[in-house]
Amino acid sequence: MLSKGQIDEQVLEKVKVLLENLEYGTVQITVHDSQVTQIDKIEKHRLPLQAKGKTQQKHAR
């Protein structure tokens, strides 16, 4: 068993892998009683904006 303040190597490896494979997003680590209990990864995918075409009609008045 790990003493207080020590982090399991498996946890560190999991966090490392999640960060290495994340282009945009968040990795959130939840801790209870000095132990990591949950790791969440929220990945965002950036989409390019599409320019409005000149052929698009303006709203009729």
C-alpha positions as CSV (number, residue, x, y, z in Angstrom):
1,M,0.0,0.0,0.0
2,L,1.2,3.5,-0.8
3,S,1.7,6.0,2.0
4,K,0.0,9.3,1.9
5,G,1.3,11.6,-0.8
6,Q,2.7,8.8,-3.0
7,I,1.1,8.2,-6.4
8,D,0.7,4.8,-7.9
9,E,2.9,4.3,-11.0
10,Q,-0.1,2.9,-12.9
11,V,-2.0,6.1,-12.3
12,L,0.9,8.2,-13.5
13,E,1.2,6.1,-16.6
14,K,-2.5,6.3,-17.3
15,V,-2.4,10.2,-17.0
16,K,0.6,10.3,-19.2
17,V,-1.1,8.2,-22.0
18,L,-4.2,10.3,-21.8
19,L,-2.2,13.6,-22.2
20,E,0.0,12.2,-25.0
21,N,-3.1,11.4,-27.0
22,L,-5.1,14.6,-26.4
23,E,-4.9,17.4,-28.9
24,Y,-7.6,19.7,-27.4
25,G,-9.4,19.1,-24.1
26,T,-9.2,18.4,-20.4
27,V,-7.9,15.7,-18.2
28,Q,-9.5,15.9,-14.7
29,I,-8.2,13.9,-11.8
30,T,-10.5,13.2,-8.8
31,V,-8.9,12.5,-5.4
32,H,-10.5,11.2,-2.2
33,D,-8.5,10.6,1.0
34,S,-5.2,11.3,-0.8
35,Q,-5.9,8.7,-3.4
36,V,-6.8,9.1,-7.1
37,T,-10.2,7.6,-7.5
38,Q,-11.2,8.8,-11.0
39,I,-9.7,10.2,-14.2
40,D,-11.9,11.9,-16.7
41,K,-10.9,12.9,-20.2
42,I,-12.9,15.4,-22.2
43,E,-11.8,15.6,-25.8
44,K,-12.7,18.5,-28.0
45,H,-12.6,18.4,-31.8
46,R,-12.0,21.8,-33.5
47,L,-13.9,22.2,-36.7
48,P,-12.8,24.8,-39.3
49,L,-15.3,27.7,-39.9
50,Q,-16.8,27.7,-43.3
51,A,-16.9,31.1,-45.0
52,K,-20.3,32.2,-46.2
53,G,-20.5,32.0,-50.0
54,K,-21.1,35.1,-52.1
55,T,-24.0,33.3,-53.8
56,Q,-25.9,33.1,-50.5
57,Q,-29.0,35.3,-50.7
58,K,-29.6,38.0,-48.1
59,H,-32.8,37.9,-46.1
60,A,-35.7,39.6,-48.0
61,R,-37.1,42.7,-46.3
